[in-house]
Amino acid sequence: VFTGKLKSFSRAEAKTKAESLGANVAVTLSRKTDYLIVGADEGAKLEKAEKLGVQVFSDDEWMSILDQ
């Protein structure tokens, strides 16, 4: 799941990139969510992810993972 304003991609571009790497990108968080990628102005999704125990990456951390 992506939330907030991403620095390097639009949400649509980020979704396409993640899916090209085999990810299943969702719009809403649930207990089945593995990762939340957080940009600026993340809103309530960050708090919900923390409550659900979802691993959270910043936009910059996600970009670092993509570069590997």
mmCIF file as Biopython writes it, N, C-alpha, C and O atoms, coordinates in Angstrom:
data_model
#
loop_
_atom_site.group_PDB
_atom_site.id
_atom_site.type_symbol
_atom_site.label_atom_id
_atom_site.label_alt_id
_atom_site.label_comp_id
_atom_site.label_asym_id
_atom_site.label_entity_id
_atom_site.label_seq_id
_atom_site.pdbx_PDB_ins_code
_atom_site.Cartn_x
_atom_site.Cartn_y
_atom_site.Cartn_z
_atom_site.occupancy
_atom_site.B_iso_or_equiv
_atom_site.auth_seq_id
_atom_site.auth_asym_id
_atom_site.pdbx_PDB_model_num
ATOM 1   N N  . VAL A ? 1  ? 0.852  -1.169 0.000   1.0 0.0 1  A 1 
ATOM 2   C CA . VAL A ? 1  ? 0.000  0.000  0.000   1.0 0.0 1  A 1 
ATOM 3   C C  . VAL A ? 1  ? 0.900  1.235  0.000   1.0 0.0 1  A 1 
ATOM 4   O O  . VAL A ? 1  ? 1.914  1.274  0.697   1.0 0.0 1  A 1 
ATOM 5   N N  . PHE A ? 2  ? 0.525  2.225  -0.775  1.0 0.0 2  A 1 
ATOM 6   C CA . PHE A ? 2  ? 1.223  3.509  -0.810  1.0 0.0 2  A 1 
ATOM 7   C C  . PHE A ? 2  ? 0.320  4.561  -0.175  1.0 0.0 2  A 1 
ATOM 8   O O  . PHE A ? 2  ? -0.901 4.518  -0.326  1.0 0.0 2  A 1 
ATOM 9   N N  . THR A ? 3  ? 0.939  5.514  0.545   1.0 0.0 3  A 1 
ATOM 10  C CA . THR A ? 3  ? 0.173  6.610  1.111   1.0 0.0 3  A 1 
ATOM 11  C C  . THR A ? 3  ? 1.016  7.878  1.107   1.0 0.0 3  A 1 
ATOM 12  O O  . THR A ? 3  ? 2.244  7.817  1.162   1.0 0.0 3  A 1 
ATOM 13  N N  . GLY A ? 4  ? 0.358  9.008  1.042   1.0 0.0 4  A 1 
ATOM 14  C CA . GLY A ? 4  ? 1.051  10.287 1.031   1.0 0.0 4  A 1 
ATOM 15  C C  . GLY A ? 4  ? 1.580  10.634 -0.356  1.0 0.0 4  A 1 
ATOM 16  O O  . GLY A ? 4  ? 1.417  9.877  -1.313  1.0 0.0 4  A 1 
ATOM 17  N N  . LYS A ? 5  ? 2.205  11.779 -0.436  1.0 0.0 5  A 1 
ATOM 18  C CA . LYS A ? 5  ? 2.772  12.258 -1.704  1.0 0.0 5  A 1 
ATOM 19  C C  . LYS A ? 5  ? 4.181  11.700 -1.855  1.0 0.0 5  A 1 
ATOM 20  O O  . LYS A ? 5  ? 5.073  12.018 -1.069  1.0 0.0 5  A 1 
ATOM 21  N N  . LEU A ? 6  ? 4.369  10.873 -2.864  1.0 0.0 6  A 1 
ATOM 22  C CA . LEU A ? 6  ? 5.668  10.263 -3.110  1.0 0.0 6  A 1 
ATOM 23  C C  . LEU A ? 6  ? 6.567  11.229 -3.853  1.0 0.0 6  A 1 
ATOM 24  O O  . LEU A ? 6  ? 6.096  12.000 -4.690  1.0 0.0 6  A 1 
ATOM 25  N N  . LYS A ? 7  ? 7.867  11.193 -3.553  1.0 0.0 7  A 1 
ATOM 26  C CA . LYS A ? 7  ? 8.829  12.125 -4.156  1.0 0.0 7  A 1 
ATOM 27  C C  . LYS A ? 7  ? 9.158  11.773 -5.598  1.0 0.0 7  A 1 
ATOM 28  O O  . LYS A ? 7  ? 9.212  12.653 -6.457  1.0 0.0 7  A 1 
ATOM 29  N N  . SER A ? 8  ? 9.376  10.498 -5.865  1.0 0.0 8  A 1 
ATOM 30  C CA . SER A ? 8  ? 9.953  10.087 -7.142  1.0 0.0 8  A 1 
ATOM 31  C C  . SER A ? 8  ? 8.951  9.565  -8.162  1.0 0.0 8  A 1 
ATOM 32  O O  . SER A ? 8  ? 9.257  9.498  -9.352  1.0 0.0 8  A 1 
ATOM 33  N N  . PHE A ? 9  ? 7.776  9.201  -7.715  1.0 0.0 9  A 1 
ATOM 34  C CA . PHE A ? 9  ? 6.766  8.620  -8.599  1.0 0.0 9  A 1 
ATOM 35  C C  . PHE A ? 9  ? 5.401  9.174  -8.255  1.0 0.0 9  A 1 
ATOM 36  O O  . PHE A ? 9  ? 5.153  9.592  -7.124  1.0 0.0 9  A 1 
ATOM 37  N N  . SER A ? 10 ? 4.521  9.174  -9.237  1.0 0.0 10 A 1 
ATOM 38  C CA . SER A ? 10 ? 3.105  9.365  -8.909  1.0 0.0 10 A 1 
ATOM 39  C C  . SER A ? 10 ? 2.647  8.045  -8.308  1.0 0.0 10 A 1 
ATOM 40  O O  . SER A ? 10 ? 3.360  7.047  -8.417  1.0 0.0 10 A 1 
ATOM 41  N N  . ARG A ? 11 ? 1.502  8.011  -7.689  1.0 0.0 11 A 1 
ATOM 42  C CA . ARG A ? 11 ? 1.004  6.744  -7.131  1.0 0.0 11 A 1 
ATOM 43  C C  . ARG A ? 11 ? 0.815  5.707  -8.226  1.0 0.0 11 A 1 
ATOM 44  O O  . ARG A ? 11 ? 1.133  4.533  -8.035  1.0 0.0 11 A 1 
ATOM 45  N N  . ALA A ? 12 ? 0.300  6.133  -9.371  1.0 0.0 12 A 1 
ATOM 46  C CA . ALA A ? 12 ? 0.087  5.200  -10.491 1.0 0.0 12 A 1 
ATOM 47  C C  . ALA A ? 12 ? 1.416  4.621  -10.967 1.0 0.0 12 A 1 
ATOM 48  O O  . ALA A ? 12 ? 1.515  3.424  -11.235 1.0 0.0 12 A 1 
ATOM 49  N N  . GLU A ? 13 ? 2.432  5.467  -11.070 1.0 0.0 13 A 1 
ATOM 50  C CA . GLU A ? 13 ? 3.759  4.984  -11.489 1.0 0.0 13 A 1 
ATOM 51  C C  . GLU A ? 13 ? 4.355  4.039  -10.453 1.0 0.0 13 A 1 
ATOM 52  O O  . GLU A ? 13 ? 4.952  3.022  -10.807 1.0 0.0 13 A 1 
ATOM 53  N N  . ALA A ? 14 ? 4.194  4.369  -9.173  1.0 0.0 14 A 1 
ATOM 54  C CA . ALA A ? 14 ? 4.704  3.518  -8.106  1.0 0.0 14 A 1 
ATOM 55  C C  . ALA A ? 14 ? 4.017  2.155  -8.132  1.0 0.0 14 A 1 
ATOM 56  O O  . ALA A ? 14 ? 4.660  1.119  -7.966  1.0 0.0 14 A 1 
ATOM 57  N N  . LYS A ? 15 ? 2.715  2.172  -8.340  1.0 0.0 15 A 1 
ATOM 58  C CA . LYS A ? 15 ? 1.956  0.917  -8.415  1.0 0.0 15 A 1 
ATOM 59  C C  . LYS A ? 15 ? 2.447  0.072  -9.592  1.0 0.0 15 A 1 
ATOM 60  O O  . LYS A ? 15 ? 2.673  -1.129 -9.441  1.0 0.0 15 A 1 
ATOM 61  N N  . THR A ? 16 ? 2.610  0.680  -10.735 1.0 0.0 16 A 1 
ATOM 62  C CA . THR A ? 16 ? 3.089  -0.035 -11.923 1.0 0.0 16 A 1 
ATOM 63  C C  . THR A ? 16 ? 4.476  -0.621 -11.677 1.0 0.0 16 A 1 
ATOM 64  O O  . THR A ? 16 ? 4.740  -1.768 -12.037 1.0 0.0 16 A 1 
ATOM 65  N N  . LYS A ? 17 ? 5.364  0.165  -11.063 1.0 0.0 17 A 1 
ATOM 66  C CA . LYS A ? 17 ? 6.726  -0.302 -10.779 1.0 0.0 17 A 1 
ATOM 67  C C  . LYS A ? 17 ? 6.698  -1.478 -9.817  1.0 0.0 17 A 1 
ATOM 68  O O  . LYS A ? 17 ? 7.369  -2.483 -10.049 1.0 0.0 17 A 1 
ATOM 69  N N  . ALA A ? 18 ? 5.936  -1.364 -8.745  1.0 0.0 18 A 1 
ATOM 70  C CA . ALA A ? 18 ? 5.854  -2.444 -7.761  1.0 0.0 18 A 1 
ATOM 71  C C  . ALA A ? 18 ? 5.273  -3.710 -8.382  1.0 0.0 18 A 1 
ATOM 72  O O  . ALA A ? 18 ? 5.766  -4.810 -8.131  1.0 0.0 18 A 1 
ATOM 73  N N  . GLU A ? 19 ? 4.231  -3.559 -9.187  1.0 0.0 19 A 1 
ATOM 74  C CA . GLU A ? 19 ? 3.621  -4.719 -9.837  1.0 0.0 19 A 1 
ATOM 75  C C  . GLU A ? 19 ? 4.574  -5.367 -10.834 1.0 0.0 19 A 1 
ATOM 76  O O  . GLU A ? 19 ? 4.554  -6.585 -11.006 1.0 0.0 19 A 1 
ATOM 77  N N  . SER A ? 20 ? 5.411  -4.563 -11.494 1.0 0.0 20 A 1 
ATOM 78  C CA . SER A ? 20 ? 6.375  -5.127 -12.434 1.0 0.0 20 A 1 
ATOM 79  C C  . SER A ? 20 ? 7.414  -5.988 -11.714 1.0 0.0 20 A 1 
ATOM 80  O O  . SER A ? 20 ? 8.066  -6.833 -12.328 1.0 0.0 20 A 1 
ATOM 81  N N  . LEU A ? 21 ? 7.559  -5.767 -10.418 1.0 0.0 21 A 1 
ATOM 82  C CA . LEU A ? 21 ? 8.491  -6.550 -9.604  1.0 0.0 21 A 1 
ATOM 83  C C  . LEU A ? 21 ? 7.793  -7.701 -8.876  1.0 0.0 21 A 1 
ATOM 84  O O  . LEU A ? 21 ? 8.403  -8.390 -8.057  1.0 0.0 21 A 1 
ATOM 85  N N  . GLY A ? 22 ? 6.504  -7.900 -9.186  1.0 0.0 22 A 1 
ATOM 86  C CA . GLY A ? 22 ? 5.767  -9.026 -8.618  1.0 0.0 22 A 1 
ATOM 87  C C  . GLY A ? 22 ? 4.891  -8.711 -7.420  1.0 0.0 22 A 1 
ATOM 88  O O  . GLY A ? 22 ? 4.304  -9.621 -6.836  1.0 0.0 22 A 1 
ATOM 89  N N  . ALA A ? 23 ? 4.790  -7.447 -7.041  1.0 0.0 23 A 1 
ATOM 90  C CA . ALA A ? 23 ? 3.956  -7.068 -5.893  1.0 0.0 23 A 1 
ATOM 91  C C  . ALA A ? 23 ? 2.483  -7.027 -6.271  1.0 0.0 23 A 1 
ATOM 92  O O  . ALA A ? 23 ? 2.127  -6.785 -7.424  1.0 0.0 23 A 1 
ATOM 93  N N  . ASN A ? 24 ? 1.652  -7.262 -5.297  1.0 0.0 24 A 1 
ATOM 94  C CA . ASN A ? 24 ? 0.212  -7.083 -5.424  1.0 0.0 24 A 1 
ATOM 95  C C  . ASN A ? 24 ? -0.111 -5.825 -4.631  1.0 0.0 24 A 1 
ATOM 96  O O  . ASN A ? 24 ? -0.103 -5.856 -3.400  1.0 0.0 24 A 1 
ATOM 97  N N  . VAL A ? 25 ? -0.391 -4.729 -5.307  1.0 0.0 25 A 1 
ATOM 98  C CA . VAL A ? 25 ? -0.590 -3.437 -4.657  1.0 0.0 25 A 1 
ATOM 99  C C  . VAL A ? 25 ? -2.065 -3.239 -4.335  1.0 0.0 25 A 1 
ATOM 100 O O  . VAL A ? 25 ? -2.931 -3.353 -5.203  1.0 0.0 25 A 1 
ATOM 101 N N  . ALA A ? 26 ? -2.329 -2.938 -3.061  1.0 0.0 26 A 1 
ATOM 102 C CA . ALA A ? 26 ? -3.690 -2.683 -2.604  1.0 0.0 26 A 1 
ATOM 103 C C  . ALA A ? 26 ? -3.851 -1.199 -2.298  1.0 0.0 26 A 1 
ATOM 104 O O  . ALA A ? 26 ? -2.868 -0.464 -2.201  1.0 0.0 26 A 1 
ATOM 105 N N  . VAL A ? 27 ? -5.080 -0.774 -2.149  1.0 0.0 27 A 1 
ATOM 106 C CA . VAL A ? 27 ? -5.374 0.618  -1.832  1.0 0.0 27 A 1 
ATOM 107 C C  . VAL A ? 27 ? -5.598 0.788  -0.325  1.0 0.0 27 A 1 
ATOM 108 O O  . VAL A ? 27 ? -5.276 1.834  0.238   1.0 0.0 27 A 1 
ATOM 109 N N  . THR A ? 28 ? -6.144 -0.235 0.317   1.0 0.0 28 A 1 
ATOM 110 C CA . THR A ? 28 ? -6.448 -0.153 1.744   1.0 0.0 28 A 1 
ATOM 111 C C  . THR A ? 28 ? -5.570 -1.113 2.533   1.0 0.0 28 A 1 
ATOM 112 O O  . THR A ? 28 ? -5.117 -2.135 2.019   1.0 0.0 28 A 1 
ATOM 113 N N  . LEU A ? 29 ? -5.343 -0.765 3.781   1.0 0.0 29 A 1 
ATOM 114 C CA . LEU A ? 29 ? -4.565 -1.604 4.689   1.0 0.0 29 A 1 
ATOM 115 C C  . LEU A ? 29 ? -5.436 -2.676 5.320   1.0 0.0 29 A 1 
ATOM 116 O O  . LEU A ? 29 ? -6.616 -2.455 5.593   1.0 0.0 29 A 1 
ATOM 117 N N  . SER A ? 30 ? -4.844 -3.831 5.547   1.0 0.0 30 A 1 
ATOM 118 C CA . SER A ? 30 ? -5.496 -4.890 6.298   1.0 0.0 30 A 1 
ATOM 119 C C  . SER A ? 30 ? -4.419 -5.710 6.982   1.0 0.0 30 A 1 
ATOM 120 O O  . SER A ? 30 ? -3.231 -5.438 6.811   1.0 0.0 30 A 1 
ATOM 121 N N  . ARG A ? 31 ? -4.817 -6.703 7.750   1.0 0.0 31 A 1 
ATOM 122 C CA . ARG A ? 31 ? -3.845 -7.581 8.406   1.0 0.0 31 A 1 
ATOM 123 C C  . ARG A ? 31 ? -3.013 -8.353 7.385   1.0 0.0 31 A 1 
ATOM 124 O O  . ARG A ? 31 ? -1.931 -8.841 7.708   1.0 0.0 31 A 1 
ATOM 125 N N  . LYS A ? 32 ? -3.507 -8.465 6.167   1.0 0.0 32 A 1 
ATOM 126 C CA . LYS A ? 32 ? -2.790 -9.179 5.110   1.0 0.0 32 A 1 
ATOM 127 C C  . LYS A ? 32 ? -1.737 -8.312 4.417   1.0 0.0 32 A 1 
ATOM 128 O O  . LYS A ? 32 ? -0.941 -8.824 3.630   1.0 0.0 32 A 1 
ATOM 129 N N  . THR A ? 33 ? -1.725 -7.003 4.699   1.0 0.0 33 A 1 
ATOM 130 C CA . THR A ? 33 ? -0.776 -6.094 4.074   1.0 0.0 33 A 1 
ATOM 131 C C  . THR A ? 33 ? 0.622  -6.365 4.618   1.0 0.0 33 A 1 
ATOM 132 O O  . THR A ? 33 ? 0.812  -6.472 5.829   1.0 0.0 33 A 1 
ATOM 133 N N  . ASP A ? 34 ? 1.600  -6.474 3.718   1.0 0.0 34 A 1 
ATOM 134 C CA . ASP A ? 34 ? 2.983  -6.697 4.128   1.0 0.0 34 A 1 
ATOM 135 C C  . ASP A ? 34 ? 3.733  -5.387 4.367   1.0 0.0 34 A 1 
ATOM 136 O O  . ASP A ? 34 ? 4.497  -5.280 5.327   1.0 0.0 34 A 1 
ATOM 137 N N  . TYR A ? 35 ? 3.523  -4.393 3.506   1.0 0.0 35 A 1 
ATOM 138 C CA . TYR A ? 35 ? 4.302  -3.157 3.572   1.0 0.0 35 A 1 
ATOM 139 C C  . TYR A ? 35 ? 3.427  -1.934 3.302   1.0 0.0 35 A 1 
ATOM 140 O O  . TYR A ? 35 ? 2.475  -1.980 2.523   1.0 0.0 35 A 1 
ATOM 141 N N  . LEU A ? 36 ? 3.783  -0.844 3.971   1.0 0.0 36 A 1 
ATOM 142 C CA . LEU A ? 36 ? 3.205  0.465  3.690   1.0 0.0 36 A 1 
ATOM 143 C C  . LEU A ? 36 ? 4.356  1.379  3.306   1.0 0.0 36 A 1 
ATOM 144 O O  . LEU A ? 36 ? 5.312  1.533  4.066   1.0 0.0 36 A 1 
ATOM 145 N N  . ILE A ? 37 ? 4.269  1.984  2.131   1.0 0.0 37 A 1 
ATOM 146 C CA . ILE A ? 37 ? 5.259  2.941  1.672   1.0 0.0 37 A 1 
ATOM 147 C C  . ILE A ? 37 ? 4.689  4.331  1.934   1.0 0.0 37 A 1 
ATOM 148 O O  . ILE A ? 37 ? 3.612  4.667  1.444   1.0 0.0 37 A 1 
ATOM 149 N N  . VAL A ? 38 ? 5.416  5.141  2.711   1.0 0.0 38 A 1 
ATOM 150 C CA . VAL A ? 38 ? 4.903  6.409  3.204   1.0 0.0 38 A 1 
ATOM 151 C C  . VAL A ? 38 ? 5.625  7.588  2.565   1.0 0.0 38 A 1 
ATOM 152 O O  . VAL A ? 38 ? 6.848  7.702  2.648   1.0 0.0 38 A 1 
ATOM 153 N N  . GLY A ? 39 ? 4.862  8.454  1.932   1.0 0.0 39 A 1 
ATOM 154 C CA . GLY A ? 39 ? 5.370  9.719  1.426   1.0 0.0 39 A 1 
ATOM 155 C C  . GLY A ? 39 ? 4.988  10.837 2.378   1.0 0.0 39 A 1 
ATOM 156 O O  . GLY A ? 39 ? 4.623  10.579 3.525   1.0 0.0 39 A 1 
ATOM 157 N N  . ALA A ? 40 ? 5.067  12.062 1.920   1.0 0.0 40 A 1 
ATOM 158 C CA . ALA A ? 40 ? 4.700  13.228 2.736   1.0 0.0 40 A 1 
ATOM 159 C C  . ALA A ? 40 ? 3.190  13.256 2.963   1.0 0.0 40 A 1 
ATOM 160 O O  . ALA A ? 40 ? 2.422  12.808 2.111   1.0 0.0 40 A 1 
ATOM 161 N N  . ASP A ? 41 ? 2.772  13.777 4.097   1.0 0.0 41 A 1 
ATOM 162 C CA . ASP A ? 41 ? 1.343  13.895 4.440   1.0 0.0 41 A 1 
ATOM 163 C C  . ASP A ? 41 ? 0.653  12.540 4.409   1.0 0.0 41 A 1 
ATOM 164 O O  . ASP A ? 41 ? -0.335 12.342 3.700   1.0 0.0 41 A 1 
ATOM 165 N N  . GLU A ? 42 ? 1.193  11.612 5.191   1.0 0.0 42 A 1 
ATOM 166 C CA . GLU A ? 42 ? 0.736  10.221 5.144   1.0 0.0 42 A 1 
ATOM 167 C C  . GLU A ? 42 ? -0.667 9.973  5.678   1.0 0.0 42 A 1 
ATOM 168 O O  . GLU A ? 42 ? -1.273 8.966  5.313   1.0 0.0 42 A 1 
ATOM 169 N N  . GLY A ? 43 ? -1.199 10.819 6.504   1.0 0.0 43 A 1 
ATOM 170 C CA . GLY A ? 43 ? -2.553 10.643 6.991   1.0 0.0 43 A 1 
ATOM 171 C C  . GLY A ? 43 ? -2.701 9.508  7.979   1.0 0.0 43 A 1 
ATOM 172 O O  . GLY A ? 43 ? -1.747 9.154  8.671   1.0 0.0 43 A 1 
ATOM 173 N N  . ALA A ? 44 ? -3.890 8.935  8.048   1.0 0.0 44 A 1 
ATOM 174 C CA . ALA A ? 44 ? -4.235 7.935  9.056   1.0 0.0 44 A 1 
ATOM 175 C C  . ALA A ? 44 ? -3.676 6.548  8.761   1.0 0.0 44 A 1 
ATOM 176 O O  . ALA A ? 44 ? -3.637 5.703  9.655   1.0 0.0 44 A 1 
ATOM 177 N N  . LYS A ? 45 ? -3.248 6.298  7.543   1.0 0.0 45 A 1 
ATOM 178 C CA . LYS A ? 45 ? -2.770 4.952  7.205   1.0 0.0 45 A 1 
ATOM 179 C C  . LYS A ? 45 ? -1.540 4.558  8.013   1.0 0.0 45 A 1 
ATOM 180 O O  . LYS A ? 45 ? -1.382 3.387  8.358   1.0 0.0 45 A 1 
ATOM 181 N N  . LEU A ? 46 ? -0.678 5.502  8.318   1.0 0.0 46 A 1 
ATOM 182 C CA . LEU A ? 46 ? 0.524  5.196  9.090   1.0 0.0 46 A 1 
ATOM 183 C C  . LEU A ? 46 ? 0.144  4.690  10.477  1.0 0.0 46 A 1 
ATOM 184 O O  . LEU A ? 46 ? 0.675  3.679  10.937  1.0 0.0 46 A 1 
ATOM 185 N N  . GLU A ? 47 ? -0.752 5.373  11.128  1.0 0.0 47 A 1 
ATOM 186 C CA . GLU A ? 47 ? -1.199 4.957  12.460  1.0 0.0 47 A 1 
ATOM 187 C C  . GLU A ? 47 ? -1.850 3.574  12.405  1.0 0.0 47 A 1 
ATOM 188 O O  . GLU A ? 47 ? -1.591 2.730  13.264  1.0 0.0 47 A 1 
ATOM 189 N N  . LYS A ? 48 ? -2.683 3.344  11.408  1.0 0.0 48 A 1 
ATOM 190 C CA . LYS A ? 48 ? -3.343 2.045  11.266  1.0 0.0 48 A 1 
ATOM 191 C C  . LYS A ? 48 ? -2.314 0.946  11.009  1.0 0.0 48 A 1 
ATOM 192 O O  . LYS A ? 48 ? -2.428 -0.150 11.558  1.0 0.0 48 A 1 
ATOM 193 N N  . ALA A ? 49 ? -1.312 1.231  10.179  1.0 0.0 49 A 1 
ATOM 194 C CA . ALA A ? 49 ? -0.267 0.242  9.887   1.0 0.0 49 A 1 
ATOM 195 C C  . ALA A ? 49 ? 0.481  -0.135 11.157  1.0 0.0 49 A 1 
ATOM 196 O O  . ALA A ? 49 ? 0.769  -1.311 11.382  1.0 0.0 49 A 1 
ATOM 197 N N  . GLU A ? 50 ? 0.793  0.843  11.981  1.0 0.0 50 A 1 
ATOM 198 C CA . GLU A ? 50 ? 1.497  0.571  13.227  1.0 0.0 50 A 1 
ATOM 199 C C  . GLU A ? 50 ? 0.652  -0.300 14.146  1.0 0.0 50 A 1 
ATOM 200 O O  . GLU A ? 50 ? 1.183  -1.199 14.799  1.0 0.0 50 A 1 
ATOM 201 N N  . LYS A ? 51 ? -0.642 -0.054 14.208  1.0 0.0 51 A 1 
ATOM 202 C CA . LYS A ? 51 ? -1.537 -0.872 15.035  1.0 0.0 51 A 1 
ATOM 203 C C  . LYS A ? 51 ? -1.640 -2.301 14.522  1.0 0.0 51 A 1 
ATOM 204 O O  . LYS A ? 51 ? -1.756 -3.242 15.306  1.0 0.0 51 A 1 
ATOM 205 N N  . LEU A ? 52 ? -1.596 -2.458 13.195  1.0 0.0 52 A 1 
ATOM 206 C CA . LEU A ? 52 ? -1.714 -3.796 12.593  1.0 0.0 52 A 1 
ATOM 207 C C  . LEU A ? 52 ? -0.374 -4.530 12.517  1.0 0.0 52 A 1 
ATOM 208 O O  . LEU A ? 52 ? -0.333 -5.713 12.179  1.0 0.0 52 A 1 
ATOM 209 N N  . GLY A ? 53 ? 0.711  -3.841 12.826  1.0 0.0 53 A 1 
ATOM 210 C CA . GLY A ? 53 ? 2.025  -4.464 12.749  1.0 0.0 53 A 1 
ATOM 211 C C  . GLY A ? 53 ? 2.577  -4.578 11.336  1.0 0.0 53 A 1 
ATOM 212 O O  . GLY A ? 53 ? 3.417  -5.435 11.062  1.0 0.0 53 A 1 
ATOM 213 N N  . VAL A ? 54 ? 2.111  -3.718 10.442  1.0 0.0 54 A 1 
ATOM 214 C CA . VAL A ? 54 ? 2.568  -3.701 9.047   1.0 0.0 54 A 1 
ATOM 215 C C  . VAL A ? 54 ? 3.921  -2.998 8.989   1.0 0.0 54 A 1 
ATOM 216 O O  . VAL A ? 54 ? 4.100  -1.948 9.606   1.0 0.0 54 A 1 
ATOM 217 N N  . GLN A ? 55 ? 4.869  -3.565 8.255   1.0 0.0 55 A 1 
ATOM 218 C CA . GLN A ? 55 ? 6.180  -2.954 8.109   1.0 0.0 55 A 1 
ATOM 219 C C  . GLN A ? 55 ? 6.057  -1.684 7.276   1.0 0.0 55 A 1 
ATOM 220 O O  . GLN A ? 55 ? 5.425  -1.685 6.220   1.0 0.0 55 A 1 
ATOM 221 N N  . VAL A ? 56 ? 6.668  -0.596 7.757   1.0 0.0 56 A 1 
ATOM 222 C CA . VAL A ? 56 ? 6.560  0.719  7.121   1.0 0.0 56 A 1 
ATOM 223 C C  . VAL A ? 56 ? 7.919  1.132  6.569   1.0 0.0 56 A 1 
ATOM 224 O O  . VAL A ? 56 ? 8.941  1.025  7.247   1.0 0.0 56 A 1 
ATOM 225 N N  . PHE A ? 57 ? 7.909  1.608  5.321   1.0 0.0 57 A 1 
ATOM 226 C CA . PHE A ? 57 ? 9.095  2.159  4.682   1.0 0.0 57 A 1 
ATOM 227 C C  . PHE A ? 57 ? 8.796  3.576  4.250   1.0 0.0 57 A 1 
ATOM 228 O O  . PHE A ? 57 ? 7.695  3.876  3.789   1.0 0.0 57 A 1 
ATOM 229 N N  . SER A ? 58 ? 9.787  4.454  4.400   1.0 0.0 58 A 1 
ATOM 230 C CA . SER A ? 58 ? 9.635  5.798  3.840   1.0 0.0 58 A 1 
ATOM 231 C C  . SER A ? 58 ? 9.785  5.695  2.329   1.0 0.0 58 A 1 
ATOM 232 O O  . SER A ? 58 ? 10.241 4.677  1.808   1.0 0.0 58 A 1 
ATOM 233 N N  . ASP A ? 59 ? 9.402  6.745  1.640   1.0 0.0 59 A 1 
ATOM 234 C CA . ASP A ? 59 ? 9.570  6.827  0.188   1.0 0.0 59 A 1 
ATOM 235 C C  . ASP A ? 59 ? 11.046 6.620  -0.172  1.0 0.0 59 A 1 
ATOM 236 O O  . ASP A ? 59 ? 11.363 5.895  -1.115  1.0 0.0 59 A 1 
ATOM 237 N N  . ASP A ? 60 ? 11.947 7.260  0.585   1.0 0.0 60 A 1 
ATOM 238 C CA . ASP A ? 60 ? 13.384 7.140  0.322   1.0 0.0 60 A 1 
ATOM 239 C C  . ASP A ? 60 ? 13.882 5.706  0.533   1.0 0.0 60 A 1 
ATOM 240 O O  . ASP A ? 60 ? 14.686 5.203  -0.253  1.0 0.0 60 A 1 
ATOM 241 N N  . GLU A ? 61 ? 13.404 5.054  1.591   1.0 0.0 61 A 1 
ATOM 242 C CA . GLU A ? 61 ? 13.806 3.663  1.835   1.0 0.0 61 A 1 
ATOM 243 C C  . GLU A ? 61 ? 13.339 2.759  0.705   1.0 0.0 61 A 1 
ATOM 244 O O  . GLU A ? 61 ? 14.069 1.863  0.280   1.0 0.0 61 A 1 
ATOM 245 N N  . TRP A ? 62 ? 12.131 2.991  0.220   1.0 0.0 62 A 1 
ATOM 246 C CA . TRP A ? 62 ? 11.605 2.181  -0.873  1.0 0.0 62 A 1 
ATOM 247 C C  . TRP A ? 62 ? 12.451 2.371  -2.128  1.0 0.0 62 A 1 
ATOM 248 O O  . TRP A ? 62 ? 12.743 1.407  -2.836  1.0 0.0 62 A 1 
ATOM 249 N N  . MET A ? 63 ? 12.842 3.611  -2.402  1.0 0.0 63 A 1 
ATOM 250 C CA . MET A ? 63 ? 13.683 3.882  -3.561  1.0 0.0 63 A 1 
ATOM 251 C C  . MET A ? 63 ? 15.032 3.171  -3.430  1.0 0.0 63 A 1 
ATOM 252 O O  . MET A ? 63 ? 15.562 2.670  -4.422  1.0 0.0 63 A 1 
ATOM 253 N N  . SER A ? 64 ? 15.586 3.121  -2.232  1.0 0.0 64 A 1 
ATOM 254 C CA . SER A ? 64 ? 16.843 2.405  -1.994  1.0 0.0 64 A 1 
ATOM 255 C C  . SER A ? 64 ? 16.687 0.913  -2.278  1.0 0.0 64 A 1 
ATOM 256 O O  . SER A ? 64 ? 17.580 0.287  -2.849  1.0 0.0 64 A 1 
ATOM 257 N N  . ILE A ? 65 ? 15.572 0.361  -1.885  1.0 0.0 65 A 1 
ATOM 258 C CA . ILE A ? 65 ? 15.293 -1.066 -2.151  1.0 0.0 65 A 1 
ATOM 259 C C  . ILE A ? 65 ? 15.205 -1.304 -3.646  1.0 0.0 65 A 1 
ATOM 260 O O  . ILE A ? 65 ? 15.728 -2.300 -4.145  1.0 0.0 65 A 1 
ATOM 261 N N  . LEU A ? 66 ? 14.557 -0.411 -4.362  1.0 0.0 66 A 1 
ATOM 262 C CA . LEU A ? 66 ? 14.433 -0.553 -5.820  1.0 0.0 66 A 1 
ATOM 263 C C  . LEU A ? 66 ? 15.783 -0.500 -6.503  1.0 0.0 66 A 1 
ATOM 264 O O  . LEU A ? 66 ? 16.000 -1.172 -7.512  1.0 0.0 66 A 1 
ATOM 265 N N  . ASP A ? 67 ? 16.692 0.296  -5.960  1.0 0.0 67 A 1 
ATOM 266 C CA . ASP A ? 67 ? 18.020 0.448  -6.567  1.0 0.0 67 A 1 
ATOM 267 C C  . ASP A ? 67 ? 18.900 -0.790 -6.405  1.0 0.0 67 A 1 
ATOM 268 O O  . ASP A ? 67 ? 19.903 -0.942 -7.102  1.0 0.0 67 A 1 
ATOM 269 N N  . GLN A ? 68 ? 18.519 -1.671 -5.481  1.0 0.0 68 A 1 
ATOM 270 C CA . GLN A ? 68 ? 19.344 -2.864 -5.234  1.0 0.0 68 A 1 
ATOM 271 C C  . GLN A ? 68 ? 19.060 -3.919 -6.208  1.0 0.0 68 A 1 
ATOM 272 O O  . GLN A ? 68 ? 19.662 -4.991 -6.151  1.0 0.0 68 A 1 
#
